[in-house]
């Protein structure tokens, strides 16, 4: 009789850590979408920084105009 150690194998047959194979077209679409979303995030960060700078400058001017 053999001693069994560790977890039992999954009945469905999928292995943890092994990603399922995607169609090449689907993978390319996901990569392109990921790049677009990263560019959008960078754009929004830059826009937010510009808006904050403008607000800071406007608040600075109004305090000197007394």
Buried (B, 14 or more C-beta within 10 A) or exposed (E): EEEEEEEEEEEEEEEEEEEEEEEEEEEEEEEEEEEEEEEEEEEEEEEEEEEEEEEEEEEEEEEEEE
